[in-house]
């Protein structure tokens, strides 16, 4: 500013406390959330698990941002309300986000990844990586239990994710009155913990598609929890012959649709 002053401004004391205005603020941030998210992430190991599921095709000699840092930065930004990937261009300099990804906050050489880096990452992920990511969420859910539970409820929930522009597989969904994706989220009904997620087009899912997902998920859970009762719960569009055939003859497995 043209008329800014580097000197402190002194004001009358309040309740015996001195009151001064200092214009030498240094590096400032309005986001404290990344530090809280970092603490939680260190306890549960989510970003480490997700990064391990993706095959890094980059040349190791030219990597400034390891996969785990990229996952942490992107997830922390979304959780803090910065869903747009372009936000990384400004937030990469933010000291709190840099601390959250365990980088020095004031060093320019420790800046975080930019939006083009995330664009390249998202385009290099293939179908095998996506399948391993989906499985990593299930592994994370299983690891959250100290011992096998007596019973769990698997809630199937398709939810709209509105799209903008010419995005591949974004279709108009009349129920939501918008162009969108319609990903499948599976939550545990009593703890509300995420079991896994499956990104899919905006069209209404078929019975065969839902059955295919359950045909992979149920044996995976059963292998690790052989004596846990599994209850599959969903809306009426899940009540198809294909889905019920997948569930009906499995031991300790029931369903409620409606």
Secondary structure, 3 states (H helix, E strand, C coil): CCCCCCCCEEEEEECCEEEEECCCCCCCCCCCHHHHHHHHHHHHCHHHHHHHCCCCCCCHHHCCCCHHHHHHHHHHHHHCCCCCHHHHHHHCCCHHHHHHCCCCCCCHHHCCCCHHHHHHHHHHCCHHHHHHHHHHHHHHHHHCCCCCCCEEEEEEEEEEEECCCCCCCCEEECCCCEEEEEEEEEEECCCCCEEEEECCCCCCCCHHHHHHHHHHHHHHHHHHCCCCEEEEEECHHHCCHHHHHHHHCCCCEEEEEC
